[in-house]
Amino acid sequence: MSPRRFADFGGPGTGRFFGPGELRWALLALIAEQPGHGYELMSRLERRCGGAYRPSAGAVYPTLQQLEDEGLVTLEIEGGRKIFHISAEGQAEVDGHTDAIERIWVRADQRGEWGMFRDPDAAEIVGPALRLFKAAVSAVVHSHRDPAVIDQVRDILTDTTRELQQLKSDIKRQHHDRRRGRRTD
């Protein structure tokens, strides 16, 4: 697999989210957790990926049909909907690929973090954040690999990251305290 193709499966870019066979394992794992109909599974998969992947019916339904054809899931009609249930063979498939499935979910969590850039509130700080990144890269490039400059830039970015993480923690704590205060009123 080329480096570009590999990056498409794991980085925050717009490349493919799933590698060969991974959508199949992801859907099978979701069905093993809880049976569901096609649209529900698509919604659960999108949530599990933090919005970084939006499944299409054109990808999900043929994969569900494949899982049924392979005997890995069974169908039950409930309220006019096809509910997919894991079969014993399907559970064995999930159990046999736990490491690969876990890697998919870890990648989904990582890529899901980038989904916050779709939030309209993020637009307020994207420009300044990109200017910070550009300034850091420019300083390093113009230093001609001077280790002292690289260390200094790294320290600045580490300190800034730490401050922003503390701000996030403080905001979460304040939000939690306000919510708790409302409940006791």
C-alpha positions in Angstrom: 0.0 0.0 0.0 1.4 3.4 -0.9 2.1 5.9 1.8 -0.6 8.2 0.4 -3.2 5.4 0.4 -2.2 4.4 3.9 -2.6 8.0 5.1 -6.1 8.1 3.6 -7.2 5.5 6.0 -6.0 7.2 9.2 -5.3 10.9 8.9 -7.7 13.8 9.4 -7.9 14.5 5.6 -10.7 13.8 3.3 -9.4 10.4 2.1 -11.2 7.1 2.5 -12.2 6.2 6.0 -12.4 2.4 5.7 -9.8 0.1 4.2 -10.7 -3.0 2.3 -13.1 -5.1 4.4 -13.3 -2.7 7.3 -16.8 -1.4 6.7 -17.9 -5.1 6.9 -16.2 -5.6 10.3 -17.5 -2.2 11.6 -21.1 -3.1 10.7 -20.7 -6.6 12.1 -19.3 -5.3 15.3 -22.2 -2.8 15.7 -24.8 -5.6 15.1 -23.0 -7.7 17.6 -23.4 -4.9 20.2 -27.1 -4.4 19.4 -29.3 -5.5 16.5 -30.6 -2.8 14.3 -32.1 -1.9 10.9 -30.1 -0.4 8.1 -30.8 3.3 8.8 -30.2 2.8 12.5 -26.9 1.1 11.8 -25.9 4.0 9.6 -26.7 6.5 12.3 -24.8 4.4 15.0 -21.8 4.2 12.7 -21.8 7.9 12.0 -22.0 8.6 15.8 -19.3 6.0 16.5 -17.1 7.9 14.0 -17.8 11.2 15.6 -19.3 12.5 12.4 -16.0 12.1 10.6 -17.6 9.4 8.4 -21.1 9.7 7.0 -22.2 6.3 5.7 -24.1 6.1 2.5 -26.9 3.7 1.7 -24.9 2.7 -1.4 -22.1 1.4 0.8 -24.0 0.1 3.8 -26.9 -1.8 2.3 -24.8 -3.9 -0.1 -22.5 -4.7 2.8 -25.4 -5.8 5.0 -26.6 -8.0 2.1 -23.1 -9.5 1.9 -23.2 -10.2 5.6 -26.5 -11.9 5.2 -25.4 -13.9 2.2 -22.4 -15.1 4.2 -24.6 -16.2 7.1 -23.0 -13.7 9.5 -26.2 -11.9 10.2 -29.9 -13.0 10.2 -32.9 -10.9 9.4 -36.1 -10.5 11.4 -38.9 -8.3 10.2 -40.2 -6.0 13.0 -42.7 -3.2 12.2 -42.0 -3.6 8.5 -38.3 -3.1 9.0 -35.5 -5.6 8.4 -33.7 -5.9 11.7 -30.2 -7.4 11.5 -29.1 -9.8 14.2 -25.7 -11.4 14.7 -25.4 -15.1 14.0 -23.1 -17.5 15.7 -20.8 -17.4 12.7 -21.0 -13.6 12.7 -20.0 -13.5 16.4 -17.1 -15.8 15.7 -16.0 -13.4 12.9 -16.1 -10.5 15.3 -14.3 -12.4 17.9 -11.6 -13.4 15.4 -11.0 -9.8 14.3 -11.1 -8.0 17.7 -7.7 -6.3 17.1 -8.7 -5.0 13.6 -12.1 -3.8 14.8 -10.5 -2.0 17.8 -8.1 -0.3 15.4 -11.1 0.9 13.4 -12.8 2.4 16.5 -9.5 4.0 17.7 -9.1 5.6 14.2 -12.8 6.6 14.3 -12.2 8.4 17.7 -9.1 10.1 16.3 -10.8 11.2 13.1 -14.0 12.2 15.0 -12.0 14.8 16.9 -11.4 16.6 13.6 -15.2 16.6 13.0 -15.4 19.6 15.4 -14.1 21.8 12.5 -17.6 21.5 10.9 -19.0 23.3 13.9 -19.8 27.0 13.0 -18.3 28.2 16.2 -14.9 26.7 15.1 -14.8 29.2 12.2 -14.0 32.0 14.8 -10.6 30.5 15.6 -9.6 28.5 12.5 -7.8 31.5 10.9 -5.7 32.4 14.0 -4.9 28.7 14.6 -3.7 28.3 11.1 -1.6 31.5 11.4 0.0 30.0 14.5 0.8 26.8 12.7 2.2 28.7 9.7 4.4 30.8 12.0 5.7 27.7 13.8 6.5 25.9 10.6 8.0 29.0 9.0 10.3 29.5 12.1 11.5 25.9 11.9 12.1 26.0 8.1 14.0 29.3 8.2 16.1 28.0 11.1 17.6 25.4 8.7 17.1 22.6 11.3 18.6 24.5 14.2 17.8 22.2 17.2 17.6 25.2 19.6 14.9 26.8 17.4 13.0 23.5 16.9 13.0 23.0 20.7 11.9 26.5 21.3 9.0 26.2 18.8 8.0 22.8 20.3 8.0 24.3 23.8 5.8 27.3 22.7 3.3 24.9 21.1 3.4 22.5 24.0 2.8 25.4 26.5 0.0 26.8 24.3 -1.6 23.4 24.0 -1.4 22.9 27.7 -3.1 26.3 28.3 -5.9 25.5 25.9 -6.5 22.1 27.4 -6.7 23.8 30.9 -9.2 26.3 29.5 -11.3 23.4 28.1 -11.1 21.6 31.4 -12.2 24.8 33.3 -15.1 25.4 30.9 -16.3 21.8 31.3 -16.1 22.1 35.1 -18.0 25.4 35.0 -20.6 23.9 32.7 -20.9 20.8 35.0 -21.2 23.0 38.1 -23.9 25.1 36.5 -25.9 22.0 35.5 -25.5 20.5 38.9 -26.7 23.8 40.5 -29.8 23.8 38.3 -30.8 20.3 39.3 -30.6 21.2 43.0 -32.8 24.3 42.7 
